[in-house]
């Protein structure tokens, strides 16, 4: 019998504990917009963007090194999560039956060991829902972290909140 996803109220999944004030998304200004000349007019140059969603795995030395410390089950589950996280979501539901089938895991204990390992290493942490976990966006994310966590963005050493306060002080 297929494993059925539990009813998840997404409005309750809004406070990812990994997205605390210490979590920073370092950015740099994108630079000038490129223009094309059309007669006497300059119009913004069209760019092509990839259509398929993709998950970014961030280059953190401690995570890279963890991959060699983790058991193969934890490493395999981490790879599975990279491919199953939904665009723009900072949580993931694990269809454990499907995962166990694809990973050829026969024992729930082995599956549980993999879950415990990726929790221990800070890759995910449990939510209030069964088999549903917060992902650590400092490790991996599918979509734009800048859009998801605007208060955690740092541009030129200043957060968006700092810039807002500067802007407000100029208008007071």
N, C-alpha and C positions, 0 to 999 in steps of 0.2 A: 504494500500500500504506500503510495507516495506521501512524503512528508509535506504537510500543509503549512504554509506561512501563517503565523499567528496574526491576529488583527493588531496593527500597530498604529497608535494615534501619534502621527508625526508632530503634532503641535506640542507634545510632551518631550520630544527629542530636540530641545533647543539649547541646552547648556552643556556642550561637550566639555568635560573636565580637562581635556588636553588643551583646549583653546583658552587658557588662563592668561592673565596679563604678562607672564614671562614668555609666552609664545609670540614670536615676532616673524613677520614676513618681510624680508629685506628686499627692497626694490630700488630701481634707479629710474630717473626720468627717461622716457622713451626717445627723447630727442625731437628734432623737427619732423614734421609731417612732410612726406615727399609729395611734390606736385608735378603735374605734366602740363606742358604748355599747349593750349588749344586756341590757335589764333592769338588774340590779345589777352586771353584769359588763362589763368592758372587754376587748375582744378585738382583736388586731391587725387593722388594716384591710387588706383584700385589694387588691393592685395588679395591674394587667395589664401584662405584658411582651410585647414584640414576639416573634413566633414565628420570623420569617425571620432568618437570619444577616445580619450586616452588617459591613462593614470600616470601621474608623475611620481617617481620614487626619488626622494631628495637625497643628495650626496652627503650623508652624515657618516663620518668615519666610525663612530661607535655602532651604528646600525650595520654598516658593512662588516665590521669585525664580529658582531653578534651572529651573523649568518654562519660563521665558522664554528661558533660555540654551540649554537642551537642544534638539537637533534633534527634528523631529517623530517620527522613529522611536523615540527614547528615551522621549519623552513618551507615545507610543501604547503602548509596552511597559509603562510604569509603570501606565497606566490598565488595561491587560490584567491585570496582576498584582493590582491592587486587587480585581478581580472573580474571580480564580482561586485566591487564597490560601484554604486550608482553615481552618475554625474551630479555634482553639487551637493551630495549628501556626505555628512561626516559620521555616518553610522552604516553598519552593514548587517544584514540578516544572513546567517549561514544556514543553508539548507543542508543539514548534517547528513541526511540520507544520501543526497546526491554527491556531496563531497566524499563521504566514506566510500561510496561506490566507485567514483572516478579515481580516488587515491588508493583503491583496493585495500581499505582498512576494514577489517572484520570485527574489531573489538571497540566498543564504546569507550573503554578505558584508554585505548591508544588515541582516539579522537580527543578525549578529555585532556590527556597529557599534552597534546599539541596546543589546545586552547590555553591551558594553564601556562605553557611556555611563552606564548606570544603576549599573554597578559603580564607575566613576570618581567619581560623585557620591554614593556611599555609600548608595544605596537598597537594594542587594543585594550579596552577595559569594558566591563559589562554595563549594559543599560538596564532599565527596569523590565525589559521584555526578554522572553526566552530566546536564546540563540541569537541575540541581537547585541552588537558591540559598537561602542564609540571607536572610531579609528583615530590614530594619532596623526593629525595633518602635518606635523613636522617630519613625519616619516614618509607618508604617501597620501595622495589626494587625487580625485578625479574631478576635473573642473578647475575653476578659478578660486584659489584661496583668497586672493585680493577681494573678490566679490563676496565671498562667504564670511570673511573676517575683516571687514574694513577697519575696525579699531585696533587690529594687530599689525597693520601695515606701517612700515618705517621707510620713509623716503629721505635720503640725505641725513640720516640720523634723527629724524623727527617723526613721531607717530602722526596719524591723521588727527587724533584728538589734540595734540600739540598745535598742529597747523590751524585747526578750527579755533582754538583759544587765541592764537595770534591774530587770525582774521577778525574774530569778535572784538579784540582789544583795539583794532584799527578803526572799527565803526562805532566805538563807544564815545 
